[in-house]
Structures are given as structure tokens and as C-alpha cells.
Amino acid sequence: TTVVEVDVTAIAHLRAAKQAEFTAKTGVKLNFMPFFFLAVAEALRAHPKINSSVDGESIVYHPSENISFAVDTERGLLTPVIRDAASLSLANIASQIADLAARTRENKLKPDELSGGTFTLTNTGSRGALFDTPVVFLPQAAILGTGVVAKRPVVVTDEHGQDSIAIRSMVYLALSYDHRIIDGADASRFLVDVKNRLESADFLGNFGI
């Protein structure tokens, strides 16, 4: 498992600014998960090894980013799938998360809605965990755990190179992966791309509302 720390303060501000409009137009609240989904899906396009699976002695590279996400139910964890996630807007992703999660808990999913995932996201932060080491859902090659978003004092450096302490919204992202396919350098490159995408907070063109 490889872990990075991500500053999502700018996303927190963007989320707060767009929350009322987003909810009015989509009927769902805007939390951090759609941002994580989109950043991960875009990074999967750039790192096909992370979006692969093992089939016998062969490695299969998938053409689409079909992201499973873990839903806690009375029957245990189930993982419905959002397909072609990199091509979706934040509104599409948020609506699908809400719909699939509700129907998963109500045991109303169709079988094909639980199959075909090429990568998994699990939000361990929903229960307050900082991070964990999630177990890969074979034959997928990797799974990303998102920790709780928490405000912490952090050293920040301004444009003049001066350091100061600021309160920032921070999150840990933990990637577990199949070492037969992915090594630590692959995992680090993928996570750095996800981190950079999230910290840029350049999502104004991705809302879809």
C-alpha cells in the first residue's frame, strides 16, 4: 500500500460555493466523493497499468474506467459500478453514487450493476478513519481508500518561499495494488497525478449543471 496526503482546501471552498446550486439542480448533496471519482478516473486513463486485471497468466488492460465503490450494507460490503467514469460530469457521478448506494442497501440492484468494475474506491473516511490498507478486489489490480477529510495545522509556503502555519482541509489516499502488475513507482506516479488534480481544484468545467 502506498499513501499520499492531499490538501483539498480549495475543493472544500469550491464545494461550499456550489453546494446550493448543485443540490437544487441535481437533488443530491455535493460531497468530496465525486471529485475523488473524477480525479481517479482521469488518472486511470493516464496509467493503464492501474486500470488492469489478471486473467490466468495474462494481463488485461481495460479501455474504460469502470469504477466500483464500496457500500456498507447489512449483508456486508457490496461494490456497484459507475461505468466510463472519466467521461462523466460531477453531477452525473454524484447522482449515480446516490442512486446506486440507495438501491444497494435496499437490495434492488441488477446483477450487471455489481459486475464489470476495473478499479475500486472505498471511502473509509465515512466512519472517521484517517486511512487504512484496503484489500484489492481480485482480479482488479488496485483499490484506493479515501480517508476522512479533516482540518489540520499544516506548514504552507508562499510565493516568496516563506513558511507559515495554516489550517487546511487534508485527506490521506491509500492505494493497495497487485505487485504482479504494479510496482511502487507505478503507484506513486498514479497517486501524484490524483493529488495534483485534486489540489488544483480546477473543476468548474466539470460540474455539468
C-alpha atoms as a printed R data frame, in Angstrom:
    type eleno elety resid chain resno       x       y       z
1   ATOM     1    CA   THR     A     1   0.000   0.000   0.000
2   ATOM     2    CA   THR     A     2   1.227   3.480  -0.912
3   ATOM     3    CA   VAL     A     3  -0.188   6.603   0.786
4   ATOM     4    CA   VAL     A     4  -0.212  10.297  -0.114
5   ATOM     5    CA   GLU     A     5  -1.530  13.302   1.794
6   ATOM     6    CA   VAL     A     6  -3.668  15.716  -0.217
7   ATOM     7    CA   ASP     A     7  -4.672  19.309   0.537
8   ATOM     8    CA   VAL     A     8  -8.326  19.617  -0.526
9   ATOM     9    CA   THR     A     9  -8.898  23.090   0.948
10  ATOM    10    CA   ALA     A    10  -9.570  24.613  -2.470
11  ATOM    11    CA   ILE     A    11 -12.087  21.865  -3.270
12  ATOM    12    CA   ALA     A    12 -13.763  22.470   0.104
13  ATOM    13    CA   HIS     A    13 -14.188  26.151  -0.801
14  ATOM    14    CA   LEU     A    14 -15.451  25.301  -4.299
15  ATOM    15    CA   ARG     A    15 -17.865  22.750  -2.875
16  ATOM    16    CA   ALA     A    16 -19.255  25.272  -0.383
17  ATOM    17    CA   ALA     A    17 -19.705  27.877  -3.110
18  ATOM    18    CA   LYS     A    18 -21.553  25.491  -5.448
19  ATOM    19    CA   GLN     A    19 -23.470  23.388  -2.912
20  ATOM    20    CA   ALA     A    20 -26.836  25.197  -3.020
21  ATOM    21    CA   GLU     A    21 -26.966  25.392  -6.825
22  ATOM    22    CA   PHE     A    22 -25.765  21.804  -7.215
23  ATOM    23    CA   THR     A    23 -28.368  20.403  -4.824
24  ATOM    24    CA   ALA     A    24 -31.157  22.485  -6.365
25  ATOM    25    CA   LYS     A    25 -30.372  21.229  -9.862
26  ATOM    26    CA   THR     A    26 -29.480  17.577  -9.110
27  ATOM    27    CA   GLY     A    27 -31.412  16.752  -5.953
28  ATOM    28    CA   VAL     A    28 -28.290  15.360  -4.271
29  ATOM    29    CA   LYS     A    29 -25.721  16.903  -1.955
30  ATOM    30    CA   LEU     A    30 -22.220  17.567  -3.232
31  ATOM    31    CA   ASN     A    31 -19.646  15.797  -1.087
32  ATOM    32    CA   PHE     A    32 -15.995  15.038  -1.815
33  ATOM    33    CA   MET     A    33 -16.524  11.642  -3.470
34  ATOM    34    CA   PRO     A    34 -17.428  12.897  -6.978
35  ATOM    35    CA   PHE     A    35 -14.178  14.893  -7.026
36  ATOM    36    CA   PHE     A    36 -12.226  11.804  -5.950
37  ATOM    37    CA   PHE     A    37 -14.018   9.705  -8.577
38  ATOM    38    CA   LEU     A    38 -13.250  12.089 -11.427
39  ATOM    39    CA   ALA     A    39  -9.622  12.667 -10.447
40  ATOM    40    CA   VAL     A    40  -9.070   8.908 -10.148
41  ATOM    41    CA   ALA     A    41 -10.827   8.133 -13.439
42  ATOM    42    CA   GLU     A    42  -8.733  10.689 -15.319
43  ATOM    43    CA   ALA     A    43  -5.549   9.302 -13.757
44  ATOM    44    CA   LEU     A    44  -6.558   5.764 -14.753
45  ATOM    45    CA   ARG     A    45  -6.588   6.910 -18.383
46  ATOM    46    CA   ALA     A    46  -3.012   8.104 -17.999
47  ATOM    47    CA   HIS     A    47  -1.898   4.984 -16.101
48  ATOM    48    CA   PRO     A    48  -3.482   1.948 -17.812
49  ATOM    49    CA   LYS     A    49  -1.495  -0.469 -15.683
50  ATOM    50    CA   ILE     A    50  -3.522   0.638 -12.638
51  ATOM    51    CA   ASN     A    51  -6.745   0.017 -14.602
52  ATOM    52    CA   SER     A    52  -5.841  -3.573 -15.467
53  ATOM    53    CA   SER     A    53  -6.651  -7.051 -14.199
54  ATOM    54    CA   VAL     A    54  -5.227 -10.565 -14.221
55  ATOM    55    CA   ASP     A    55  -6.837 -13.252 -16.374
56  ATOM    56    CA   GLY     A    56  -4.988 -16.503 -15.796
57  ATOM    57    CA   GLU     A    57  -1.426 -15.753 -16.883
58  ATOM    58    CA   SER     A    58  -2.404 -12.692 -18.910
59  ATOM    59    CA   ILE     A    59  -2.754  -9.013 -18.008
60  ATOM    60    CA   VAL     A    60  -5.881  -7.338 -19.388
61  ATOM    61    CA   TYR     A    61  -5.789  -3.569 -19.976
62  ATOM    62    CA   HIS     A    62  -9.297  -2.150 -19.874
63  ATOM    63    CA   PRO     A    63 -10.458   0.508 -22.360
64  ATOM    64    CA   SER     A    64 -12.957   2.059 -19.918
65  ATOM    65    CA   GLU     A    65 -12.705   3.360 -16.361
66  ATOM    66    CA   ASN     A    66 -15.451   1.326 -14.670
67  ATOM    67    CA   ILE     A    67 -15.076   2.229 -11.011
68  ATOM    68    CA   SER     A    68 -16.594   0.050  -8.307
69  ATOM    69    CA   PHE     A    69 -17.298   1.731  -4.977
70  ATOM    70    CA   ALA     A    70 -17.828   0.075  -1.630
71  ATOM    71    CA   VAL     A    71 -21.258   0.352   0.001
72  ATOM    72    CA   ASP     A    72 -21.717  -0.811   3.597
73  ATOM    73    CA   THR     A    73 -24.894  -2.911   3.928
74  ATOM    74    CA   GLU     A    74 -26.383  -5.359   6.409
75  ATOM    75    CA   ARG     A    75 -25.200  -8.083   4.028
76  ATOM    76    CA   GLY     A    76 -21.621  -6.810   4.077
77  ATOM    77    CA   LEU     A    77 -19.708  -4.637   1.637
78  ATOM    78    CA   LEU     A    78 -21.059  -4.582  -1.909
79  ATOM    79    CA   THR     A    79 -19.471  -2.778  -4.848
80  ATOM    80    CA   PRO     A    80 -21.778  -1.327  -7.526
81  ATOM    81    CA   VAL     A    81 -20.088   0.069 -10.619
82  ATOM    82    CA   ILE     A    82 -20.047   3.502 -12.256
83  ATOM    83    CA   ARG     A    83 -19.053   2.967 -15.892
84  ATOM    84    CA   ASP     A    84 -16.902   5.210 -18.095
85  ATOM    85    CA   ALA     A    85 -16.323   7.473 -15.108
86  ATOM    86    CA   ALA     A    86 -13.724   9.682 -16.813
87  ATOM    87    CA   SER     A    87 -16.340  10.845 -19.322
88  ATOM    88    CA   LEU     A    88 -18.898  11.841 -16.673
89  ATOM    89    CA   SER     A    89 -19.603  15.190 -15.016
90  ATOM    90    CA   LEU     A    90 -19.582  15.687 -11.262
91  ATOM    91    CA   ALA     A    91 -23.393  15.851 -11.386
92  ATOM    92    CA   ASN     A    92 -23.571  12.510 -13.220
93  ATOM    93    CA   ILE     A    93 -21.194  10.885 -10.761
94  ATOM    94    CA   ALA     A    94 -22.921  12.274  -7.656
95  ATOM    95    CA   SER     A    95 -26.345  11.194  -8.920
96  ATOM    96    CA   GLN     A    96 -25.128   7.696  -9.761
97  ATOM    97    CA   ILE     A    97 -23.415   7.309  -6.381
98  ATOM    98    CA   ALA     A    98 -26.617   8.306  -4.563
99  ATOM    99    CA   ASP     A    99 -28.847   6.079  -6.707
100 ATOM   100    CA   LEU     A   100 -26.617   3.002  -6.697
101 ATOM   101    CA   ALA     A   101 -25.839   3.270  -2.970
102 ATOM   102    CA   ALA     A   102 -29.545   3.544  -2.088
103 ATOM   103    CA   ARG     A   103 -30.540   0.609  -4.269
104 ATOM   104    CA   THR     A   104 -27.604  -1.451  -2.975
105 ATOM   105    CA   ARG     A   105 -28.796  -1.007   0.612
106 ATOM   106    CA   GLU     A   106 -32.369  -1.832  -0.450
107 ATOM   107    CA   ASN     A   107 -31.205  -4.966  -2.305
108 ATOM   108    CA   LYS     A   108 -32.651  -3.639  -5.581
109 ATOM   109    CA   LEU     A   109 -29.603  -3.765  -7.844
110 ATOM   110    CA   LYS     A   110 -29.499  -5.709 -11.080
111 ATOM   111    CA   PRO     A   111 -26.675  -8.304 -11.241
112 ATOM   112    CA   ASP     A   112 -24.833  -6.440 -14.001
113 ATOM   113    CA   GLU     A   113 -24.679  -3.322 -11.812
114 ATOM   114    CA   LEU     A   114 -22.331  -5.213  -9.491
115 ATOM   115    CA   SER     A   115 -20.066  -6.597 -12.223
116 ATOM   116    CA   GLY     A   116 -17.504  -5.264 -14.657
117 ATOM   117    CA   GLY     A   117 -15.552  -2.999 -12.318
118 ATOM   118    CA   THR     A   118 -11.938  -2.335 -13.310
119 ATOM   119    CA   PHE     A   119 -10.860  -0.395 -10.174
120 ATOM   120    CA   THR     A   120 -12.377   0.179  -6.731
121 ATOM   121    CA   LEU     A   121 -12.823   3.209  -4.474
122 ATOM   122    CA   THR     A   122 -13.632   2.714  -0.796
123 ATOM   123    CA   ASN     A   123 -14.469   5.659   1.452
124 ATOM   124    CA   THR     A   124 -13.102   4.520   4.800
125 ATOM   125    CA   GLY     A   125 -13.272   8.138   5.941
126 ATOM   126    CA   SER     A   126 -17.057   7.909   6.148
127 ATOM   127    CA   ARG     A   127 -16.564   6.291   9.567
128 ATOM   128    CA   GLY     A   128 -13.879   8.752  10.639
129 ATOM   129    CA   ALA     A   129 -10.806   6.669   9.747
130 ATOM   130    CA   LEU     A   130  -7.697   8.618   8.749
131 ATOM   131    CA   PHE     A   131  -6.650   5.866   6.326
132 ATOM   132    CA   ASP     A   132  -6.438   2.102   6.037
133 ATOM   133    CA   THR     A   133  -4.804  -0.532   3.836
134 ATOM   134    CA   PRO     A   134  -7.709  -1.769   1.688
135 ATOM   135    CA   VAL     A   135  -7.625  -5.254   0.184
136 ATOM   136    CA   VAL     A   136  -7.576  -5.499  -3.615
137 ATOM   137    CA   PHE     A   137 -10.725  -6.975  -5.168
138 ATOM   138    CA   LEU     A   138  -9.131  -9.550  -7.466
139 ATOM   139    CA   PRO     A   139  -8.905  -9.809 -10.425
140 ATOM   140    CA   GLN     A   140  -8.684  -5.996 -10.311
141 ATOM   141    CA   ALA     A   141  -5.157  -4.679  -9.908
142 ATOM   142    CA   ALA     A   142  -5.755  -1.891  -7.381
143 ATOM   143    CA   ILE     A   143  -8.079  -0.233  -4.881
144 ATOM   144    CA   LEU     A   144  -7.971   3.293  -3.430
145 ATOM   145    CA   GLY     A   145  -9.083   4.089   0.106
146 ATOM   146    CA   THR     A   146 -10.079   7.688   0.868
147 ATOM   147    CA   GLY     A   147  -9.708   8.789   4.478
148 ATOM   148    CA   VAL     A   148 -11.667  11.367   6.404
149 ATOM   149    CA   VAL     A   149 -11.275  14.986   5.280
150 ATOM   150    CA   ALA     A   150 -10.076  16.788   8.397
151 ATOM   151    CA   LYS     A   151  -8.840  20.289   9.176
152 ATOM   152    CA   ARG     A   152  -5.259  20.292  10.460
153 ATOM   153    CA   PRO     A   153  -2.463  22.810  11.010
154 ATOM   154    CA   VAL     A   154  -0.098  22.484   8.048
155 ATOM   155    CA   VAL     A   155   3.122  24.222   7.019
156 ATOM   156    CA   VAL     A   156   2.451  26.186   3.817
157 ATOM   157    CA   THR     A   157   4.994  28.037   1.695
158 ATOM   158    CA   ASP     A   158   4.041  31.290  -0.033
159 ATOM   159    CA   GLU     A   159   5.281  32.583  -3.399
160 ATOM   160    CA   HIS     A   160   8.267  34.200  -1.654
161 ATOM   161    CA   GLY     A   161   9.393  30.928  -0.095
162 ATOM   162    CA   GLN     A   162   8.246  31.930   3.391
163 ATOM   163    CA   ASP     A   163   6.745  29.235   5.604
164 ATOM   164    CA   SER     A   164   3.745  29.685   7.883
165 ATOM   165    CA   ILE     A   165   1.207  27.547   9.722
166 ATOM   166    CA   ALA     A   166  -2.298  27.455   8.245
167 ATOM   167    CA   ILE     A   167  -5.459  25.456   8.886
168 ATOM   168    CA   ARG     A   168  -6.043  23.258   5.824
169 ATOM   169    CA   SER     A   169  -8.515  20.528   4.865
170 ATOM   170    CA   MET     A   170  -6.410  17.391   4.416
171 ATOM   171    CA   VAL     A   171  -7.078  13.805   3.368
172 ATOM   172    CA   TYR     A   172  -4.997  10.638   3.050
173 ATOM   173    CA   LEU     A   173  -5.346   8.497  -0.074
174 ATOM   174    CA   ALA     A   174  -4.123   4.899   0.259
175 ATOM   175    CA   LEU     A   175  -3.585   2.733  -2.833
176 ATOM   176    CA   SER     A   176  -3.274  -1.041  -2.429
177 ATOM   177    CA   TYR     A   177  -2.201  -2.936  -5.534
178 ATOM   178    CA   ASP     A   178  -1.262  -6.301  -7.021
179 ATOM   179    CA   HIS     A   179   2.544  -6.437  -7.129
180 ATOM   180    CA   ARG     A   180   2.439  -8.907 -10.004
181 ATOM   181    CA   ILE     A   181   1.346  -5.987 -12.199
182 ATOM   182    CA   ILE     A   182   2.095  -2.750 -10.356
183 ATOM   183    CA   ASP     A   183   5.242  -1.702  -8.506
184 ATOM   184    CA   GLY     A   184   5.754   1.102  -6.026
185 ATOM   185    CA   ALA     A   185   6.927   3.586  -8.658
186 ATOM   186    CA   ASP     A   186   3.785   2.982 -10.735
187 ATOM   187    CA   ALA     A   187   1.619   3.518  -7.655
188 ATOM   188    CA   SER     A   188   3.442   6.712  -6.705
189 ATOM   189    CA   ARG     A   189   3.124   8.217 -10.180
190 ATOM   190    CA   PHE     A   190  -0.600   7.458 -10.229
191 ATOM   191    CA   LEU     A   191  -1.177   8.919  -6.766
192 ATOM   192    CA   VAL     A   192   0.812  12.067  -7.540
193 ATOM   193    CA   ASP     A   193  -1.381  12.674 -10.596
194 ATOM   194    CA   VAL     A   194  -4.527  12.231  -8.479
195 ATOM   195    CA   LYS     A   195  -3.079  14.523  -5.794
196 ATOM   196    CA   ASN     A   196  -2.162  17.235  -8.311
197 ATOM   197    CA   ARG     A   197  -5.603  17.097  -9.939
198 ATOM   198    CA   LEU     A   198  -7.358  17.458  -6.591
199 ATOM   199    CA   GLU     A   199  -5.088  20.202  -5.272
200 ATOM   200    CA   SER     A   200  -5.533  22.222  -8.462
201 ATOM   201    CA   ALA     A   201  -9.323  22.223  -7.793
202 ATOM   202    CA   ASP     A   202  -9.839  23.011 -11.483
203 ATOM   203    CA   PHE     A   203 -13.331  21.514 -11.688
204 ATOM   204    CA   LEU     A   204 -15.508  24.451 -12.754
205 ATOM   205    CA   GLY     A   205 -15.914  22.945 -16.212
206 ATOM   206    CA   ASN     A   206 -16.841  19.525 -14.812
207 ATOM   207    CA   PHE     A   207 -19.984  20.260 -12.798
208 ATOM   208    CA   GLY     A   208 -22.478  19.501 -15.548
209 ATOM   209    CA   ILE     A   209 -25.218  21.690 -14.068
